[in-house]
Amino acid sequence: MNTWVIDGGQPLRGEIRVSGAKNSITKLLVASILSEQPSHFSNVPNIGDRDITQEMCAAVGATFSNTNGHSLRVSTPTISSNIISQELGGRNRLAIMLMGPLLHRTGKAVIPAAAGGDQIGPRPVDFHLQGIQRMGARVEIKDGNYIIQAADGLRGAEITLDYPSVTSTENLLMAASMARGRTIIQNAAIEPEVVDLVSYLQKMGAIIDYQVDRTFVVEGVETLNGASHRLLPDRIVAASLGAAAVATGGDVFVRNASQPDMLTFLNTLRRVGGKFEVQDDGIRFYADGPLKAIHLETSVHPGFMTDWQSPFLLLLTQAEGMSVVHETVFEDRFGYVAALQDMGAEIGLYDSCLGHRCRFASSSYKHSAVIKGPSKLRSAEVTVPDLRAGFTYLIAAIMAEGQSRVHGIDHITRGYENLEESLRSLGARIQPVQ
């Protein structure tokens, strides 16, 4: 696990570029397998999760070539295997996304039942499996794998998700795109990354309508073509950098940051007293005056996304007064708070809903936080628990007085491109150590 030594007390200043979204490229690469023809992607991020997804796709027959650093050609003329190994499946949670493409190409998919990824709470694949069963697939568990079969192909169905899960929606959209007949997906996720996938599938020849009340209607087609597609910018990285600029008292221009995808984040940043300036080619984030406490709830799109939560909670440690953050998406998302407490942040965690009653109301999960600010952070030695919390630890170390050691940097590079070089360019004092 890589370790960085960080000398804190330095505001972040300068310019940084965000590339395509991590949560788009991983699904787009999988979707490309639906077609025998090649696809071309641009604005592709050079991150760890892209590499892992490429390995999974290559294991079933995909080949890749780069035309430049942020462009990628994918081709899967034949499927060489419909089995995802336990080793690959344990590296992130994307193996289940190969279900639809493999069923359409081979009639069978063998997917590891145990998935890897960030430890931010249980993320079962029940919605995925229930949906594909409604479309005519048979599912059994054997030797730690889901054996999913649809020898006669998938058929359209009416599916209502109990919760608007992003990955479940994306998986079912891919499966429905070539199923016989019409599929209706109700209570679906409508995040920008979902729409990005829909845009790509439409370019391939899919017929997907978005109707009111979170409903997608998909008319299955017999074949899909290859397509060219430019990824949308990563709104999580852009927001994380924006929060970091304000939290450190700095001034950072995030090139390619997209205002339409960040409306809720920008409104919340303005409420707390952070400043931003939308320009034609990005957004400038900066601090100008004291920050004030607010009440914040995470939610599905178009609400405040859960992946923005940890860097924004860190920002709230610098606000005057008592802030409240109510997490309603993942039950165990506050696992990173103990390290911030060790660094001097005054944060209390509670198992009650400090806001609207959510689906964790009757649980013992501590899914609400009260933050008292402003707090002066001090250096510490911390270990990264997951991707988004890891970036928050880095910014906390940059804010803190003294020298911090952050272990597990490899968790963060899964989702942030050229992280060391980028933060150094903004003035962070970072020294990697063995």
Secondary structure, DSSP 8 states (H G I E B T S, - for coil): --EEEEE-----EEEEE--B-HHHHHHHHHHHTT-SS-EEEES----HHHHHHHHHHHHTT-EEEEEETTEEEEE-SS-S-SB--HHHHTTSTTGGGGHHHHHHHHSEEEEESS--S--SS----HHHHHHHHHTT-EEEEETTEEEEE-TT--B--EEE-SS--HHHHHHHHHHHTTSBSEEEEES----HHHHHHHHHHHHHT-EEEEETTTEEEEE--S-----EEE--B-HHHHHHHHHHHHHTT-EEEEET--GGGGHHHHHHHHHHT-EEEEETTEEEEE--S-EE--EEEB-STTSB-GGGHHHHHHHHTTEEEEEEEE--S-TTGGGGHHHHHHTT-EEEEESS-SSS--TTTTS----EEEEEE----B--EEE--SHHHHHHHHHHHHHSBSEEEEE-HHHHTTTSTTHHHHHHHTT-EEEEE-
